[in-house]
Amino acid sequence: MANRLLLVEDDETLRESLRETLEDYGFSVDEAEHGRAALEYLRSHASPCLVLLDLMMPVMNGWEFMAACSSSGASPSRASSSRALWPATRPRA
């Protein structure tokens, strides 16, 4: 499916919220809770049109995921984010 993407985010609440928003925009969203699960997904599924990737995760972070993709020859399109760098996700005072 041309509008299928993979959302890689360890925070379940944020992952669910992002998935619902993306589905409202017509995307089909598959999920992984960390980089290692995302790699396993890519090995067993057709490549999504985009991987939305958190950088700060346990098990395998976003940077390690990107390095593993590069070393394996896989290079899915990626958009990366980190809540530490993304003010919109910070709690308001």
N, C-alpha and C positions, 0 to 999 in steps of 0.2 A: 504494500500500500504506500503510495507516494507521500502521504501526510502522516506517516507513523514515526514516532520519535521515542527515544529512550531517556527517561528521567532518572538520574542517579543522585540520590539525596538520602542521607542517613536519618534526618529528622522526619519521623512518620507524619506528623501533623502538617509540616510544610510541604512534604511530598504529596500528601492527599490534596491540599489546597491548590498546589500548582497543577496537579493532574486534572482536577475539576475545571480550573480556569482554561487550561489548554484544550480540554475536551469541548468546552463551551465555544471555542474558536474553531472547532472542527477537526482537531488532531486526534489520532488514535495514539494513546500513551501506554507504553510498557514501562515498568519500574524496576529499579535495582537499589538496594540499600547501601551499597558501597562499591568501590572499584572492582574488587574481585568478582562480585556477583555480576557486574556489568560485563566483564571480560567473558565470563561463562555464558552470559546471554548472547554476546556477539559471536561466540563459537558455535552456538546452536540455532541461531536465527538469521534470517536475511538482514543485511545492514539497514538500520533505520535511516531516515533522511537527515536526522540530527540527533546528537547526544547532548542533552542539557546536564551539565556536570558540576556538582559541588566540589570544591577543592579540599575542604577540611572535613574528612570522614575517617572513621576507624577502619581497621582491617587493611584496606588499600585506599589511600587518598587519591584525589584527582590528579595530582602531579604524577604519582606512581602509575595510575591508569594510563595516562597519556604516554608515558615512557614505555609501558608494556605494549601499547598499541603500535608505537613507532618501531619497536624492536621486532615485532611480529609481522610487520609489513602492512598491518591494518591501519587505516587512517580515516575513521569516520569523521564527518563534520561535527565540530564540538562548539558549544558555548559554555564557558566556565563561569562560576561565581563563587564568592565566599561571603558569608554573612558579615564577616569582619570588615570587608571592603564595600559592602552594599548597604548604604544607610537606610534604605527603605525597609529592611528587615530587622533593624535594631529596635528594641523596645523604646517606647517614648517615655520620657520622664514625667 
